[in-house]
């Protein structure tokens, strides 16, 4: 189906019903939703925003912000970051000239600079804070996915029953 066909396709249905749909010939059908029909319910979006705000005030995020500020305030760390970025640009320039020898040399320097940067406790704390936030977000997504999946499994019986009614 083309984008234009999808856009022009219209139908009536009730997202909240538990019955079954029928085509114009009276045959039982499974509802098809157009992308523009799949607008997230306002209550789901409100709860999602509440959850995002709650996560934003978590200890993990607070610690991340502190570590980020400490990195911004550390002149040695900032100088190393600038130097790494400069070397990365140089490596890209030598790549465009197809000078692999210089690219390899610069990449070696970048690795050494990165090791030096990673040696700062504040950088280690910042990376740990990033990992903690990523873990928290992944955990939230997993819980939502698993809960929805479990609820879908529970509802399979009612869907099967509804489809059976359709074939009567």
SELOPA-638685 format. One record per residue: y, x, z of N, C-alpha, C in turn; residue in one letter; residue number from 1. Coordinates in steps of 0.2 Angstrom, whole numbers. Example, Ala and Ser with C-alpha at 12.3 -4.5 7.8 and 13.67 -1.06 7.14 Angstrom:
residues 2
PT:-28:66:39:-22:62:39:-16:66:39:A:1
PT:-11:64:35:-5:68:36:0:64:39:S:2
end
This chain:
residues 168
PT:-6:4:0:0:0:0:6:4:0:X:1
PT:11:3:-4:17:7:-5:22:6:1:X:2
PT:27:10:2:31:8:7:35:2:6:X:3
PT:37:1:-1:40:-5:-2:36:-11:-1:X:4
PT:29:-11:-3:25:-17:-1:24:-18:6:X:5
PT:24:-12:10:23:-13:17:30:-16:20:X:6
PT:35:-14:17:42:-17:19:42:-25:18:X:7
PT:40:-27:12:40:-34:10:35:-38:13:X:8
PT:30:-35:16:24:-39:18:27:-43:25:X:9
PT:26:-49:25:28:-53:31:22:-57:33:X:10
PT:22:-58:39:17:-63:42:19:-65:49:X:11
PT:16:-71:51:18:-73:58:12:-72:62:X:12
PT:13:-69:68:8:-69:73:11:-68:80:X:13
PT:7:-69:85:9:-69:91:6:-63:95:X:14
PT:10:-57:96:7:-51:99:3:-53:106:X:15
PT:4:-58:109:1:-59:115:-5:-64:115:X:16
PT:-7:-66:110:-12:-71:110:-19:-68:110:X:17
PT:-24:-72:113:-30:-69:113:-35:-72:109:X:18
PT:-33:-77:104:-37:-80:100:-38:-76:94:X:19
PT:-39:-80:88:-41:-76:82:-36:-79:77:X:20
PT:-35:-75:71:-31:-77:66:-35:-80:60:X:21
PT:-32:-84:56:-35:-86:50:-31:-85:44:X:22
PT:-34:-84:38:-30:-83:32:-29:-90:29:X:23
PT:-25:-90:23:-23:-97:21:-29:-101:19:X:24
PT:-35:-98:18:-41:-102:16:-45:-104:22:X:25
PT:-42:-102:28:-46:-104:34:-51:-99:37:X:26
PT:-52:-93:33:-56:-88:35:-54:-84:41:X:27
PT:-58:-82:46:-56:-79:52:-55:-71:49:X:28
PT:-49:-69:52:-47:-62:50:-45:-58:56:X:29
PT:-44:-52:55:-41:-48:60:-34:-46:59:X:30
PT:-30:-47:64:-23:-46:62:-21:-39:60:X:31
PT:-17:-39:55:-14:-32:53:-7:-32:55:X:32
PT:-5:-26:57:2:-26:60:6:-21:55:X:33
PT:12:-23:53:16:-18:49:19:-14:54:X:34
PT:21:-8:52:24:-3:56:30:-5:59:X:35
PT:34:-9:55:41:-12:58:39:-17:64:X:36
PT:33:-20:64:31:-25:69:29:-21:75:X:37
PT:27:-15:75:25:-12:81:30:-9:85:X:38
PT:35:-12:87:41:-10:91:38:-11:98:X:39
PT:39:-5:102:37:-5:109:41:-10:113:X:40
PT:37:-14:117:40:-19:121:45:-16:126:X:41
PT:50:-20:127:56:-17:131:54:-15:138:X:42
PT:49:-19:141:47:-18:148:43:-11:148:X:43
PT:39:-10:142:35:-3:142:40:2:142:X:44
PT:46:2:137:51:7:137:54:8:143:X:45
PT:56:2:147:60:3:153:55:7:158:X:46
PT:49:5:159:45:9:163:44:16:161:X:47
PT:43:17:155:43:24:152:49:28:154:X:48
PT:55:25:154:61:29:156:61:30:163:X:49
PT:59:25:167:58:26:174:54:32:176:X:50
PT:48:32:173:43:38:174:46:44:172:X:51
PT:50:45:166:53:51:164:58:53:169:X:52
PT:62:48:172:67:50:177:64:52:183:X:53
PT:58:49:185:54:52:191:52:59:190:X:54
PT:49:60:184:47:67:183:52:72:183:X:55
PT:58:70:181:64:74:181:66:76:188:X:56
PT:65:72:193:66:74:199:61:77:203:X:57
PT:55:79:200:49:82:203:51:89:205:X:58
PT:47:91:210:47:98:212:47:103:207:X:59
PT:42:102:202:41:106:196:47:107:192:X:60
PT:51:102:191:57:102:187:62:105:191:X:61
PT:63:104:197:68:107:201:67:114:201:X:62
PT:61:117:202:59:124:202:61:127:196:X:63
PT:59:123:190:60:126:183:68:127:182:X:64
PT:72:122:184:79:123:184:82:129:187:X:65
PT:79:130:194:82:136:198:80:142:194:X:66
PT:73:143:192:71:149:188:75:150:182:X:67
PT:77:145:178:80:145:172:87:148:174:X:68
PT:90:145:179:97:148:181:97:155:183:X:69
PT:92:157:187:91:164:189:90:169:183:X:70
PT:87:166:178:86:170:172:93:171:168:X:71
PT:97:166:168:103:166:165:108:170:169:X:72
PT:107:171:175:112:175:179:110:182:180:X:73
PT:104:184:177:101:191:178:103:195:171:X:74
PT:108:199:172:111:203:166:105:207:163:X:75
PT:101:211:167:96:215:164:91:210:160:X:76
PT:89:205:162:85:200:158:88:198:152:X:77
PT:95:196:153:98:194:147:99:199:141:X:78
PT:100:205:144:101:211:139:94:212:135:X:79
PT:89:212:139:82:212:136:81:207:131:X:80
PT:83:201:133:82:195:128:86:196:122:X:81
PT:92:198:122:96:200:116:93:205:112:X:82
PT:91:210:115:88:216:112:81:214:108:X:83
PT:77:210:111:71:207:108:73:203:102:X:84
PT:78:199:103:80:194:97:83:199:91:X:85
PT:87:204:93:89:209:88:84:212:84:X:86
PT:79:214:88:73:218:85:69:213:80:X:87
PT:68:206:83:65:201:78:68:200:72:X:88
PT:75:200:72:79:199:66:78:205:61:X:89
PT:78:211:64:76:217:60:69:217:57:X:90
PT:64:215:61:58:214:58:58:210:52:X:91
PT:61:204:53:61:199:47:65:202:41:X:92
PT:70:206:42:74:209:37:69:214:33:X:93
PT:65:218:37:61:223:34:55:220:30:X:94
PT:53:214:33:48:210:30:50:208:23:X:95
PT:56:206:22:59:204:16:59:209:11:X:96
PT:60:216:13:60:222:9:53:224:8:X:97
PT:48:221:11:41:222:10:40:230:13:X:98
PT:43:231:19:42:238:22:38:237:28:X:99
PT:31:236:27:26:235:32:26:240:38:X:100
PT:28:246:36:28:252:41:33:251:46:X:101
PT:39:249:44:45:247:48:43:241:52:X:102
PT:41:236:49:39:230:53:34:231:58:X:103
PT:29:235:57:24:237:62:27:241:68:X:104
PT:32:246:66:35:250:71:40:245:76:X:105
PT:44:241:72:48:236:76:44:231:80:X:106
PT:38:229:78:34:224:82:31:228:88:X:107
PT:30:234:87:28:238:93:33:239:98:X:108
PT:39:240:96:45:240:100:46:233:104:X:109
PT:45:228:100:46:221:103:41:220:108:X:110
PT:34:222:107:29:221:112:31:225:119:X:111
PT:33:231:118:35:235:124:41:232:127:X:112
PT:46:229:124:52:226:127:49:219:130:X:113
PT:45:216:127:42:209:130:38:211:137:X:114
PT:34:216:137:31:218:143:36:220:148:X:115
PT:41:223:146:46:225:151:49:219:154:X:116
PT:51:214:150:54:208:152:49:204:156:X:117
PT:43:204:154:38:200:158:37:203:165:X:118
PT:39:209:166:38:213:173:44:210:178:X:119
PT:48:207:176:53:204:180:50:198:184:X:120
PT:51:198:191:48:192:194:51:186:192:X:121
PT:57:186:191:61:179:189:58:177:183:X:122
PT:56:181:178:53:179:172:46:176:173:X:123
PT:43:179:177:36:177:179:36:170:182:X:124
PT:41:169:187:42:162:190:44:157:185:X:125
PT:49:159:180:51:154:175:45:152:171:X:126
PT:41:157:169:35:155:165:30:151:168:X:127
PT:29:152:175:25:148:179:27:141:180:X:128
PT:34:140:180:37:134:181:36:130:174:X:129
PT:37:133:169:35:130:162:28:128:162:X:130
PT:23:132:164:16:130:164:15:124:168:X:131
PT:18:124:174:18:118:179:20:112:176:X:132
PT:26:112:173:29:106:170:24:103:164:X:133
PT:22:108:160:17:106:154:11:103:157:X:134
PT:8:106:163:2:103:166:4:96:168:X:135
PT:9:95:172:11:89:174:12:83:169:X:136
PT:15:85:163:16:81:157:9:79:154:X:137
PT:5:84:153:-2:83:151:-6:79:155:X:138
PT:-5:79:162:-9:75:166:-7:68:166:X:139
PT:0:67:165:3:60:164:0:57:158:X:140
PT:0:61:152:-2:58:146:-10:56:147:X:141
PT:-13:61:150:-21:60:150:-22:53:155:X:142
PT:-18:52:160:-20:46:164:-18:40:160:X:143
PT:-12:40:157:-10:34:153:-16:33:147:X:144
PT:-18:38:144:-23:38:138:-29:35:141:X:145
PT:-32:38:147:-38:36:150:-38:29:152:X:146
PT:-32:27:155:-32:20:158:-32:15:153:X:147
PT:-28:16:147:-28:12:142:-35:11:139:X:148
PT:-38:17:138:-45:17:135:-50:13:139:X:149
PT:-49:14:146:-54:10:150:-52:3:150:X:150
PT:-46:1:149:-44:-6:148:-47:-9:142:X:151
PT:-46:-5:137:-49:-7:130:-56:-8:130:X:152
PT:-60:-4:134:-67:-5:134:-69:-11:138:X:153
PT:-65:-13:143:-66:-19:147:-65:-25:143:X:154
PT:-60:-25:138:-58:-30:134:-62:-31:128:X:155
PT:-67:-26:127:-71:-27:121:-75:-33:121:X:156
PT:-77:-35:127:-82:-41:128:-78:-47:126:X:157
PT:-72:-48:128:-68:-54:126:-66:-54:119:X:158
PT:-65:-48:116:-64:-48:109:-70:-50:105:X:159
PT:-76:-47:107:-83:-49:104:-84:-56:105:X:160
PT:-82:-59:111:-83:-66:112:-78:-70:107:X:161
PT:-72:-68:106:-67:-71:102:-70:-71:95:X:162
PT:-72:-65:92:-75:-64:86:-81:-69:84:X:163
PT:-85:-70:90:-91:-74:89:-89:-81:88:X:164
PT:-83:-83:92:-81:-90:91:-78:-91:84:X:165
PT:-76:-86:81:-73:-86:74:-78:-87:69:X:166
PT:-84:-85:70:-90:-86:66:-94:-92:67:X:167
PT:-92:-96:72:-95:-103:73:-93:-108:67:X:168
end
